[in-house]
Amino acid sequence: MASVNKVILVGNCGRDPEIRYLPSGQAVANVTLATSTRRKDKNTGESVEDTQWHRVTFYDRLAEIAGEYVKKGRPIYIEGRIKYGKFTNKDGVEQNTCDIIATEMQLLGAREGMGGPGGEEGGYTRPGPPASRPAAPPAKAQAAAPKKPDSGFSDMDDDIPF
């Protein structure tokens, strides 16, 4: 039976990426991502914000792109998978970890240095199997459509009673 391990997160970057290279030359970048939800407290009626912090790891070209464009506080969209692990801390206590291994990233909000309202988005996808989607090519300008011949009804109103 097939299984699915997929995570989609949209949040703000908690720190600038830390980039390192493995002995094999593979790039690895780590960031923290904050996601928040709002709810009303049942007792006080006040709006309460709950923030969750996620550890996100990028590999290969996606790690290099994250290192170049992702900055603290910037909103980003992440797709990936959950990876659980364990380690023993310096006191000898075993601790659990939960990481998101990113396979896709989309920068959200305005581009830095572009100025002006509206902003633009940039999509970055890890190259690989069909599961990852490349960024869409820019739209091309289309030529003006030829004018249709006059059907003889151009002077009629569009108010049709039925």
C-alpha positions in Angstrom: 0.0 0.0 0.0 1.3 3.5 -0.8 1.8 6.1 1.8 2.1 9.9 1.9 4.4 12.1 4.0 3.7 15.6 2.8 3.8 18.9 4.7 2.8 22.4 3.4 3.8 25.4 5.6 3.3 29.1 5.0 5.0 31.3 7.6 7.8 33.7 8.4 11.4 32.9 8.6 12.7 33.1 12.1 16.4 33.5 11.2 18.7 33.8 8.3 19.6 30.4 6.8 22.7 28.6 8.0 24.5 27.0 5.0 27.1 24.3 5.2 28.6 21.8 2.7 28.9 18.1 3.4 32.2 16.4 2.5 30.5 15.2 -0.7 30.0 18.8 -1.8 26.2 18.7 -1.1 24.8 22.1 0.1 22.6 22.0 3.2 20.7 25.0 4.6 18.7 25.2 7.9 16.1 27.8 8.9 13.3 28.1 11.4 9.8 28.9 10.2 7.1 30.3 12.4 3.4 29.5 11.7 0.6 31.1 13.7 -3.0 30.5 14.4 -5.6 32.6 16.2 -8.4 31.5 18.4 -10.7 33.0 21.0 -10.1 32.1 24.6 -13.3 30.5 25.9 -13.0 32.1 29.4 -11.9 35.6 28.5 -13.2 36.0 24.9 -9.8 37.5 24.0 -8.0 36.6 20.8 -5.1 34.3 21.5 -2.2 33.7 19.0 -0.5 30.3 19.0 2.9 30.2 17.2 4.6 27.0 16.3 8.3 26.8 15.3 9.4 24.4 12.6 12.9 23.4 11.7 13.3 23.3 7.9 16.2 21.7 6.0 17.0 22.4 2.3 19.4 20.3 0.2 21.4 20.8 -3.0 20.4 23.7 -5.3 17.4 24.6 -3.2 19.7 25.1 -0.2 21.9 27.5 -2.2 18.8 29.4 -3.4 17.4 29.6 0.2 20.8 30.9 1.4 20.8 33.6 -1.2 17.1 34.8 -1.0 15.6 33.8 2.3 16.0 36.3 5.1 14.8 36.6 8.7 11.2 37.8 8.8 10.5 37.0 5.2 7.2 35.1 4.4 7.8 31.8 2.5 5.8 28.8 1.4 7.4 25.4 1.9 6.5 21.9 0.7 8.3 18.9 2.0 8.2 15.9 4.3 8.5 15.2 8.0 11.6 13.5 9.3 11.8 12.3 13.0 15.0 11.6 14.7 16.7 11.2 18.1 19.9 12.4 19.6 21.6 12.3 23.0 22.3 15.7 24.5 25.4 16.7 26.5 23.7 15.5 29.7 23.2 12.0 28.3 19.4 12.5 27.9 17.9 11.2 24.7 15.8 13.8 22.9 13.4 13.6 19.9 13.6 15.9 16.9 11.2 16.7 14.1 12.5 18.3 10.9 10.8 19.4 7.7 12.9 18.3 4.6 11.9 20.9 2.0 11.4 19.8 -1.6 9.8 23.1 -2.8 10.0 26.7 -1.8 8.1 29.8 -2.8 9.2 33.3 -1.7 6.2 35.4 -0.8 5.7 39.1 -0.5 7.6 41.9 -2.4 11.1 41.3 -3.7 13.9 43.1 -1.9 15.2 46.1 -3.8 12.4 46.2 -6.3 10.4 49.0 -4.6 6.8 49.8 -5.3 3.6 48.1 -4.2 2.3 44.8 -5.3 5.5 42.8 -5.1 6.4 39.8 -7.1 6.8 36.2 -6.2 9.5 33.8 -7.1 9.1 30.0 -7.2 12.0 27.6 -6.6 11.8 23.9 -7.0 14.3 21.2 -6.3 15.3 19.6 -9.5 14.4 15.9 -9.6 11.6 13.5 -10.3 8.2 14.4 -11.6 7.0 15.1 -8.0 8.6 18.5 -8.2 7.3 21.2 -10.4 9.4 23.8 -12.2 8.6 27.5 -11.9 6.2 28.7 -14.6 7.7 30.5 -17.6 6.9 34.2 -17.9 3.7 34.9 -19.9 4.2 36.0 -23.5 2.3 38.9 -25.0 -0.4 37.8 -27.4 -1.1 39.5 -30.7 -4.4 41.4 -30.9 -7.2 39.2 -32.2 -8.5 40.1 -35.7 -11.7 42.1 -35.6 -14.9 40.0 -36.3 -17.0 41.1 -39.3 -20.2 43.1 -38.4 -23.2 40.7 -38.0 -25.7 43.5 -38.4 -26.8 43.3 -34.8 -24.3 45.8 -33.3 -26.9 48.6 -32.9 -29.3 46.4 -30.8 -29.5 46.8 -27.0 -28.3 43.9 -24.8 -31.5 44.2 -22.7 -33.3 41.1 -23.8 -36.6 40.5 -21.9 -36.2 36.8 -21.5 
